[in-house]
Amino acid sequence: MTPREFKAWFDGFTEAMTGTPTKAQWSRIKERVAEIDGNPISYPVFMDRYWSPYYPIWNNGIAGATTYTGWSSSSAMNAVGRNEAVLLAK
């Protein structure tokens, strides 16, 4: 992961935290720091509530062509970070 993707993940991770990190959260932060290698994440990160970048265009109730809206590893990593912080807080 690139430093930019780590920052996006860390921002999401800390948004969901209250107070100091638990031992599990701190361990996950250290694991993520070790993953920083400068190579971007070039594949979608799927989550339970993943919003697909593909959606049908509706015209008078009839589905048309599918449009690609783009994918951002930074926004995906931010969402993953928030979810991980919540799961590890328990």
GUVEX-919919 format. One line per field, with one value per atom (N, C-alpha, C, O): residue in one letter; z, y, x. Coordinates in steps of 0.2 Angstrom, whole numbers, plus 5000, padded with zeros to 4 digits. Atoms other than C-alpha are relative to their C-alpha. Example, Ala and Ser with C-alpha at 12.3 -4.5 7.8 and 13.67 -1.06 7.14 Angstrom:
residues 2
resn	c(a; a; a; a; s; s; s; s)
Z	c(5000; 5039; 5000; 5003; 4999; 5036; 5003; 5004)
Y	c(4994; 4978; 5006; 5005; 4994; 4995; 5005; 5011)
X	c(5004; 5062; 5004; 5009; 4996; 5068; 4996; 4999)
END
This chain:
residues 90
resn	c(m; m; m; m; t; t; t; t; p; p; p; p; r; r; r; r; e; e; e; e; f; f; f; f; k; k; k; k; a; a; a; a; w; w; w; w; f; f; f; f; d; d; d; d; g; g; g; g; f; f; f; f; t; t; t; t; e; e; e; e; a; a; a; a; m; m; m; m; t; t; t; t; g; g; g; g; t; t; t; t; p; p; p; p; t; t; t; t; k; k; k; k; a; a; a; a; q; q; q; q; w; w; w; w; s; s; s; s; r; r; r; r; i; i; i; i; k; k; k; k; e; e; e; e; r; r; r; r; v; v; v; v; a; a; a; a; e; e; e; e; i; i; i; i; d; d; d; d; g; g; g; g; n; n; n; n; p; p; p; p; i; i; i; i; s; s; s; s; y; y; y; y; p; p; p; p; v; v; v; v; f; f; f; f; m; m; m; m; d; d; d; d; r; r; r; r; y; y; y; y; w; w; w; w; s; s; s; s; p; p; p; p; y; y; y; y; y; y; y; y; p; p; p; p; i; i; i; i; w; w; w; w; n; n; n; n; n; n; n; n; g; g; g; g; i; i; i; i; a; a; a; a; g; g; g; g; a; a; a; a; t; t; t; t; t; t; t; t; y; y; y; y; t; t; t; t; g; g; g; g; w; w; w; w; s; s; s; s; s; s; s; s; s; s; s; s; s; s; s; s; a; a; a; a; m; m; m; m; n; n; n; n; a; a; a; a; v; v; v; v; g; g; g; g; r; r; r; r; n; n; n; n; e; e; e; e; a; a; a; a; v; v; v; v; l; l; l; l; l; l; l; l; a; a; a; a; k; k; k; k)
Z	c(5000; 5000; 5000; 5003; 5000; 4997; 5006; 5010; 4994; 5011; 4999; 5005; 5000; 5004; 5002; 5005; 4998; 5005; 5008; 5011; 4993; 5023; 5003; 5008; 4997; 5027; 5000; 5005; 5000; 5021; 5004; 5008; 4996; 5030; 5008; 5011; 4993; 5046; 5002; 5008; 4998; 5045; 5001; 5006; 4999; 5043; 5007; 5011; 4994; 5057; 5007; 5011; 4994; 5070; 5000; 5006; 5000; 5065; 5004; 5008; 4997; 5072; 5007; 5011; 4993; 5088; 5005; 5003; 4994; 5105; 5005; 5008; 4995; 5116; 4997; 4991; 5003; 5115; 4997; 4999; 5004; 5104; 5005; 5010; 4996; 5112; 4998; 4993; 5002; 5111; 4993; 4989; 5007; 5096; 4995; 4989; 5005; 5087; 4999; 4993; 5000; 5091; 4996; 4992; 5004; 5084; 4993; 4988; 5007; 5068; 4997; 4991; 5002; 5066; 4998; 4993; 5001; 5067; 4994; 4990; 5006; 5054; 4994; 4989; 5006; 5042; 4998; 4992; 5001; 5044; 4996; 4992; 5003; 5039; 4993; 4989; 5007; 5023; 4995; 4989; 5004; 5017; 4996; 4998; 5004; 5002; 4994; 4990; 5006; 4989; 4994; 4989; 5005; 4978; 5001; 5006; 4999; 4975; 5000; 4997; 5000; 4979; 4994; 4993; 5007; 4961; 4999; 4994; 5001; 4965; 5005; 5010; 4996; 4973; 5007; 5007; 4993; 4992; 5002; 5002; 4999; 4995; 5008; 5011; 4993; 5011; 5000; 4995; 4999; 5018; 4997; 4994; 5003; 5012; 4995; 4994; 5005; 4997; 4995; 4993; 5005; 4985; 4993; 4992; 5006; 4967; 4996; 4995; 5004; 4955; 4993; 4989; 5006; 4941; 5002; 5007; 4999; 4941; 4993; 4989; 5006; 4928; 4999; 5004; 5002; 4919; 4999; 4994; 5002; 4920; 4996; 4998; 5004; 4907; 4999; 4995; 5000; 4909; 5002; 4999; 4997; 4919; 4997; 4999; 5004; 4907; 5001; 5001; 4998; 4912; 4993; 4989; 5005; 4900; 5001; 5004; 5000; 4898; 5007; 5011; 4994; 4913; 5000; 4995; 5000; 4918; 5005; 5011; 4995; 4927; 5003; 4999; 4997; 4939; 5003; 5006; 4998; 4944; 5007; 5010; 4994; 4959; 5003; 5000; 4997; 4972; 5006; 5011; 4995; 4983; 5007; 5012; 4994; 4995; 5004; 5010; 4997; 4998; 5003; 5008; 4997; 5000; 5006; 5011; 4994; 5012; 5006; 5012; 4995; 5022; 5003; 5010; 4997; 5024; 5003; 5008; 4997; 5028; 5007; 5012; 4993; 5042; 5005; 5011; 4995; 5050; 5002; 5008; 4998; 5049; 5005; 5009; 4996; 5056; 5007; 5012; 4993; 5071; 5004; 5010; 4996; 5076; 5002; 5007; 4998; 5075; 5005; 5009; 4995; 5085; 5007; 5011; 4994; 5098; 5005; 5011; 4995; 5105; 5003; 5007)
Y	c(4994; 5000; 5006; 5006; 4993; 5018; 5003; 5002; 4995; 5031; 5003; 5004; 4996; 5040; 4995; 4997; 5005; 5024; 4998; 4998; 5001; 5021; 5006; 5005; 4994; 5039; 4999; 5001; 5000; 5036; 4995; 4996; 5005; 5020; 5002; 5001; 4997; 5028; 5005; 5005; 4995; 5043; 4996; 4998; 5003; 5031; 4996; 4996; 5004; 5020; 5004; 5002; 4996; 5034; 5004; 5006; 4997; 5042; 4996; 4998; 5004; 5027; 4998; 4995; 5001; 5026; 5005; 5011; 4996; 5033; 4999; 4994; 5000; 5037; 4996; 4997; 5004; 5027; 4994; 4991; 5006; 5012; 4994; 4994; 5006; 4995; 4996; 4998; 5004; 4982; 4997; 4997; 5003; 4974; 5005; 5004; 4994; 4991; 5002; 5003; 4998; 4995; 4995; 4997; 5006; 4978; 5001; 5000; 5000; 4981; 5006; 5006; 4994; 4999; 4998; 4999; 5002; 4991; 4995; 4996; 5005; 4977; 5005; 5003; 4996; 4991; 5004; 5005; 4996; 5001; 4996; 4998; 5004; 4986; 4998; 4996; 5001; 4984; 5006; 5005; 4995; 5001; 4999; 4998; 5002; 4997; 5005; 5004; 4995; 5011; 4997; 5001; 5003; 4999; 5001; 4999; 4999; 5005; 4994; 4989; 5005; 4994; 5000; 5005; 4999; 4991; 4995; 4994; 5004; 4980; 5003; 5005; 4998; 4984; 4996; 4990; 5003; 4981; 4999; 5004; 5002; 4972; 5000; 4997; 5000; 4975; 4998; 4997; 5002; 4970; 5005; 5003; 4995; 4987; 5003; 5009; 4997; 4990; 5002; 4999; 4997; 5002; 4999; 5001; 5001; 4996; 5006; 5010; 4995; 5008; 4999; 5004; 5002; 5000; 5001; 4998; 5000; 5005; 5001; 5005; 4999; 5005; 5007; 5010; 4993; 5021; 4999; 4995; 5001; 5022; 5005; 5011; 4995; 5030; 4998; 4993; 5002; 5030; 4993; 4989; 5007; 5014; 4994; 4989; 5005; 5005; 5000; 5006; 5000; 5000; 5001; 4997; 4999; 5006; 4997; 4992; 5002; 5005; 5000; 5004; 5000; 5002; 5005; 5005; 4995; 5016; 4999; 4997; 5001; 5015; 5007; 5012; 4994; 5029; 5001; 5007; 5000; 5025; 4997; 4996; 5004; 5017; 5004; 5005; 4997; 5025; 4996; 4994; 5004; 5015; 5004; 5001; 4996; 5029; 5000; 4999; 5000; 5030; 4993; 4992; 5007; 5011; 4999; 4996; 5001; 5011; 5004; 5001; 4996; 5024; 4996; 4996; 5004; 5014; 4993; 4992; 5006; 4998; 5002; 4998; 4997; 5008; 5001; 4999; 4999; 5013; 4994; 4993; 5006; 4996; 4996; 4992; 5004; 4988; 5003; 4999; 4997; 5000; 4998; 4997; 5002; 4996; 4993; 4991; 5007; 4978; 4998; 4994; 5002; 4978; 5004; 5002; 4996; 4990; 4995; 4996; 5005; 4975; 4995; 4991)
X	c(5004; 5000; 5004; 5010; 4996; 5006; 4999; 4994; 5001; 5008; 4993; 4990; 5006; 4993; 4994; 4989; 5005; 4982; 5000; 4995; 4999; 4989; 4996; 4993; 5003; 4984; 4992; 4989; 5008; 4966; 4998; 4993; 5002; 4965; 5000; 4996; 4999; 4972; 4995; 4992; 5005; 4960; 4993; 4990; 5006; 4945; 5001; 4996; 4999; 4952; 4999; 4996; 5001; 4954; 4994; 4992; 5007; 4937; 4996; 4992; 5004; 4929; 5002; 4999; 4997; 4940; 4998; 4996; 5002; 4935; 5006; 5006; 4995; 4950; 5006; 5007; 4994; 4966; 4999; 4994; 5001; 4968; 5000; 5004; 4999; 4965; 5006; 5009; 4995; 4978; 4999; 5004; 5001; 4970; 5000; 5003; 5000; 4968; 5008; 5010; 4993; 4986; 5004; 5009; 4997; 4992; 4998; 5003; 5002; 4982; 5003; 5005; 4996; 4990; 5007; 5009; 4993; 5007; 5001; 5005; 5001; 5002; 5000; 5003; 5001; 4996; 5006; 5008; 4994; 5012; 5005; 5009; 4995; 5022; 4998; 5002; 5002; 5012; 5001; 5001; 4999; 5017; 5007; 5012; 4995; 5028; 5001; 5005; 5000; 5024; 4996; 4996; 5004; 5014; 4993; 4990; 5007; 4996; 4996; 4998; 5005; 4982; 4996; 4992; 5003; 4975; 4994; 4992; 5006; 4960; 4995; 4997; 5005; 4944; 5000; 5001; 5001; 4942; 4993; 4989; 5007; 4926; 4998; 5002; 5003; 4916; 4993; 4990; 5007; 4899; 4996; 4991; 5004; 4892; 5003; 5003; 4997; 4902; 4996; 4991; 5005; 4894; 5004; 5009; 4997; 4897; 5001; 4996; 5000; 4904; 4996; 4996; 5004; 4893; 4993; 4990; 5007; 4875; 4996; 4999; 5004; 4861; 4998; 4996; 5003; 4855; 4993; 4991; 5008; 4836; 4998; 4999; 5003; 4827; 4992; 4991; 5007; 4808; 4998; 4994; 5002; 4808; 5004; 5003; 4996; 4820; 5007; 5010; 4993; 4837; 5004; 5003; 4996; 4850; 5007; 5008; 4993; 4869; 5003; 5000; 4997; 4880; 5006; 5010; 4994; 4892; 5005; 5003; 4995; 4908; 5002; 5003; 4999; 4910; 5007; 5009; 4993; 4928; 5001; 4996; 4999; 4936; 5006; 5011; 4995; 4947; 5003; 4999; 4997; 4959; 5000; 4999; 5000; 4960; 4993; 4993; 5007; 4941; 4998; 4995; 5001; 4940; 5004; 5001; 4996; 4954; 4998; 4998; 5003; 4946; 4994; 4993; 5006; 4930; 5002; 4999; 4997; 4940; 5003; 5002; 4997; 4949; 4995; 4995; 5005; 4933; 4997; 4996; 5003; 4926; 5004; 5002; 4996; 4941; 5001; 5001; 5000; 4942; 4994; 4995; 5006; 4924; 5001; 4999; 5000; 4927; 5005; 5004; 4995; 4943; 4999; 5002; 5001; 4936; 4996; 4996; 5004; 4925; 5004; 5001)
END
